[in-house]
Amino acid sequence: MDNQVQREFEKAKSKNKHERYEAYCKILEATEETVDWAYEVWDQLVEDLTHQDNHVRSQAAQYLANLSKSDPEQRILRDFPKLWTVTKDEKFVTARHSLQSVWKVGLAGNQPKDMVMKHMVDRFHQCTEEKNYTLIRSDIIQNMRNLYDILDEEEIKETAMELIATVDEKKYKKKYEAIWK
């Protein structure tokens, strides 16, 4: 890892809100591409998934999702349950940011893709008891759209359409369908 990226990880834990946010953006940008330093931060990020500060949990989840494509050992298969837990965080904004990034795990290969798809399908069916479940469902459908746009696998689209077909409320069904237009 170069010194600049290392400094950004240090700044990401700064007390200065502006400095922290700037570092967060730079780390997300750096992890959009495959990197060779993922394992230098991996274990700390997994540990941060249970940090007392919800911002740290959210960022760790987003960084890990991004870094999963830089994970030739496929550690994400072992650590995914911990990442998925943050998508159900007590702080809804933390849960939502984590859920909105989790689709990127699906870019790490067939096994991670199948795993993240299964979790999203199960969550789509089970989340109706959760507060803001329509937003959760919308995020899941958007996640599938994001995966489909990159991987161009018809099975992803078919799964999303099958989920949308189970929705009874017309207003939300239309909203979810609009994601695929």
Residue pairs with C-beta under 8 A, 6 or more apart in sequence:
1 35
1 37
1 40
1 41
2 37
5 27
5 30
5 37
8 23
8 26
8 27
8 30
9 23
9 27
9 41
10 23
11 19
11 20
11 22
11 23
12 20
12 23
12 24
12 27
12 59
13 20
13 56
14 20
14 23
20 55
24 59
27 59
27 63
28 62
28 63
28 66
31 63
31 66
31 67
31 70
32 66
34 69
34 70
35 67
35 70
36 70
38 67
38 70
38 71
39 73
39 75
41 63
41 67
42 64
42 67
42 71
42 75
42 79
45 60
45 63
45 64
45 67
46 60
46 64
46 79
46 82
48 56
48 57
48 59
48 60
49 57
49 60
49 61
49 64
49 82
49 83
49 85
49 86
50 57
50 82
51 57
51 60
54 89
54 90
54 91
54 93
54 94
55 94
57 86
57 89
57 94
57 98
58 86
58 89
58 93
58 94
58 97
58 98
60 86
61 83
61 86
61 87
61 97
61 98
61 101
61 102
62 97
62 98
62 101
64 76
64 79
64 83
65 83
65 98
65 101
65 102
65 103
65 104
65 105
66 101
66 104
68 76
68 104
68 105
68 107
68 108
68 112
69 104
69 107
69 108
71 108
74 108
74 109
74 111
74 112
76 83
76 105
76 108
76 112
77 111
77 112
77 115
80 105
80 112
80 115
80 116
80 119
83 98
83 102
83 105
84 102
84 119
86 94
86 95
86 98
87 95
87 98
87 99
87 102
87 123
88 95
88 130
89 95
89 98
92 131
92 132
96 135
96 136
96 139
99 136
99 139
99 140
99 143
100 139
100 142
100 143
102 116
102 119
102 120
102 143
103 116
103 120
103 143
103 144
103 146
103 147
105 112
105 113
105 115
105 116
106 112
106 113
106 116
106 117
106 147
106 151
107 113
107 147
107 150
107 151
113 147
113 151
117 144
117 147
117 156
117 159
120 140
120 143
120 144
121 159
121 163
123 136
123 140
124 136
124 137
124 140
124 141
124 163
125 163
125 166
127 133
127 136
127 137
130 136
134 169
134 172
134 175
137 163
137 167
137 172
137 176
138 172
138 175
138 176
138 179
140 163
141 160
141 163
141 164
141 176
141 179
141 180
142 179
144 156
144 157
144 159
144 160
144 163
145 160
145 179
145 180
147 153
147 156
148 156
148 157
148 160
157 180
160 179
160 180
161 180
163 176
164 173
164 176
164 177
164 180
167 173
167 176
